[in-house]
Amino acid sequence: MSKRKAALRDSVLAQRDAMPAPERQAAAEALAARGLPRDVKPGLIVSGFMPMKTEINPLPLMRRLAGEGATLALPCIDARGKPLIMRAYAFGDELKSGQWGIREPVPTAPEVKPDILLVPLACFDRSGQRIGYGAGYYDRTIAKLRAFKPITTIGIAFAMQEIQQVPATEHDERLDFVLTEKEIIAF
């Protein structure tokens, strides 16, 4: 199973890497212009992420959500094999370089429990399954948060990252939605 996932991941990421930067930026702006598939009320906590390499950039969407009154958060890696820690974040806050050089809030930023989790992914299918980057951080985090309270999980990706079927296991957490530059897909 892990070899099949790795092959799918590598194939889709190679295609994503080939997208021209202006096309990637236009997609991020289109996604932000559409917004979320649920109401954003003041105080709603939305965890985004800092984009890595050629991922769709969630920052324009996060700026919009902050403007609508959402409280933002970003993930921090605690240790391999553990769920992510979500820490409060506002544009302009101090960030540090975390694992793989991904910017994340400093350890003194308060830990929060998001209502909405924006989830990065390598590829997805129409059943709400996703393939991430292989470490399982988001699957563990989603499971932990769902045990604590109802949350909405929203994968964000380029439309070209959709595949026919993700080979899923019992540990893979389904998404509630995927947002692309072309559509909102509800599961």
Secondary structure in CASP SS format (residue, H / E / C, confidence):
PFRMAT SS
TARGET T0000
AUTHOR 0000-0000-0000
METHOD secondary structure of the structure
MODEL  1
M C 1.00
S H 1.00
K H 1.00
R H 1.00
K H 1.00
A H 1.00
A H 1.00
L H 1.00
R H 1.00
D H 1.00
S H 1.00
V H 1.00
L H 1.00
A H 1.00
Q H 1.00
R H 1.00
D H 1.00
A C 1.00
M C 1.00
P C 1.00
A H 1.00
P H 1.00
E H 1.00
R H 1.00
Q H 1.00
A H 1.00
A H 1.00
A H 1.00
E H 1.00
A H 1.00
L H 1.00
A H 1.00
A H 1.00
R H 1.00
G C 1.00
L C 1.00
P C 1.00
R C 1.00
D C 1.00
V C 1.00
K C 1.00
P C 1.00
G C 1.00
L C 1.00
I E 1.00
V E 1.00
S E 1.00
G C 1.00
F C 1.00
M C 1.00
P C 1.00
M C 1.00
K C 1.00
T C 1.00
E C 1.00
I C 1.00
N C 1.00
P C 1.00
L H 1.00
P H 1.00
L H 1.00
M H 1.00
R H 1.00
R H 1.00
L H 1.00
A H 1.00
G H 1.00
E C 1.00
G C 1.00
A C 1.00
T E 1.00
L E 1.00
A E 1.00
L E 1.00
P E 1.00
C E 1.00
I C 1.00
D C 1.00
A C 1.00
R C 1.00
G C 1.00
K C 1.00
P C 1.00
L C 1.00
I E 1.00
M E 1.00
R E 1.00
A E 1.00
Y E 1.00
A C 1.00
F C 1.00
G C 1.00
D C 1.00
E C 1.00
L E 1.00
K E 1.00
S E 1.00
G C 1.00
Q H 1.00
W H 1.00
G H 1.00
I C 1.00
R E 1.00
E E 1.00
P E 1.00
V C 1.00
P C 1.00
T C 1.00
A C 1.00
P C 1.00
E E 1.00
V C 1.00
K C 1.00
P C 1.00
D C 1.00
I E 1.00
L E 1.00
L E 1.00
V E 1.00
P C 1.00
L C 1.00
A C 1.00
C E 1.00
F E 1.00
D C 1.00
R C 1.00
S C 1.00
G C 1.00
Q C 1.00
R E 1.00
I E 1.00
G C 1.00
Y C 1.00
G C 1.00
A C 1.00
G C 1.00
Y H 1.00
Y H 1.00
D H 1.00
R H 1.00
T H 1.00
I H 1.00
A H 1.00
K H 1.00
L H 1.00
R H 1.00
A H 1.00
F H 1.00
K C 1.00
P C 1.00
I C 1.00
T E 1.00
T E 1.00
I E 1.00
G E 1.00
I E 1.00
A C 1.00
F C 1.00
A H 1.00
M H 1.00
Q H 1.00
E E 1.00
I C 1.00
Q C 1.00
Q C 1.00
V C 1.00
P C 1.00
A C 1.00
T C 1.00
E C 1.00
H C 1.00
D C 1.00
E C 1.00
R C 1.00
L C 1.00
D C 1.00
F E 1.00
V E 1.00
L E 1.00
T C 1.00
E C 1.00
K C 1.00
E C 1.00
I E 1.00
I E 1.00
A E 1.00
F C 1.00
END
